[in-house]
Amino acid sequence: MLADDRYACEAFVARLDDAYARAARTPRHARLWTADPPAWWVPTMTVEQRRALTPDQRARFLRYRAS
């Protein structure tokens, strides 16, 4: 919901219903990416995975940790 939606809740609910309908039409196996990372994903959940990153990957993926 966005700030513009607060005065037109019906439009928001209609968009939400449309999104749920689209999701229901998508086969379950095509929606598993939310539970399983896609093939291109570079995991950084463990210390070992972070240490295995190249310097370029470390600069890009761990930038938020630099502060």
C-alpha positions as a printed Julia matrix, in Angstrom:
67×3 Matrix{Float64}:
   0.0     0.0     0.0
   1.29    3.44   -0.9
   0.43    6.83    0.52
  -1.72    7.58   -2.52
  -3.8     4.48   -1.77
  -5.03    5.64    1.62
  -7.89    7.59    0.01
  -8.69    4.91   -2.58
  -8.47    1.61   -0.72
 -10.68   -0.06   -3.31
  -8.02    0.41   -6.0
  -5.36   -1.05   -3.72
  -7.52   -4.06   -2.86
  -8.24   -4.62   -6.57
  -4.49   -4.59   -7.36
  -3.83   -6.95   -4.48
  -6.54   -9.33   -5.66
  -5.06   -9.23   -9.18
  -1.6   -10.04   -7.78
  -2.95  -13.0    -5.82
  -4.78  -14.24   -8.93
  -1.58  -14.01  -11.01
   0.35  -15.88   -8.33
  -2.29  -18.61   -8.22
  -1.96  -19.11  -11.99
   1.82  -19.56  -11.72
   2.79  -23.22  -11.21
   4.15  -23.96   -7.76
   7.52  -25.16   -9.06
   7.98  -21.78  -10.76
   7.49  -19.95   -7.45
  10.06  -21.81   -5.36
  12.71  -19.16   -5.89
  11.41  -17.45   -2.79
  12.51  -20.45   -0.7
  15.47  -21.56   -2.83
  17.9   -18.95   -4.11
  18.24  -18.73   -7.91
  21.26  -20.34   -9.59
  23.03  -16.99  -10.04
  22.82  -16.11   -6.3
  26.13  -15.81   -4.45
  25.52  -16.87   -0.83
  27.07  -14.77    1.95
  25.28  -16.2     4.96
  28.3   -17.79    6.64
  31.75  -16.47    7.47
  33.29  -19.14    5.25
  31.17  -18.02    2.28
  32.1   -14.38    2.86
  35.81  -15.22    3.09
  35.59  -17.12   -0.21
  34.41  -14.01   -2.1
  36.72  -12.31   -4.56
  37.78   -8.77   -3.66
  35.31   -7.37   -6.23
  32.46   -9.47   -4.84
  33.37   -8.48   -1.3
  33.3    -4.78   -2.2
  29.9    -5.17   -3.89
  28.11   -7.65   -1.64
  29.42   -6.56    1.74
  29.43   -2.81    1.15
  26.72   -2.3     3.77
  29.01   -3.84    6.41
  31.84   -1.37    5.78
  30.52    1.29    8.16
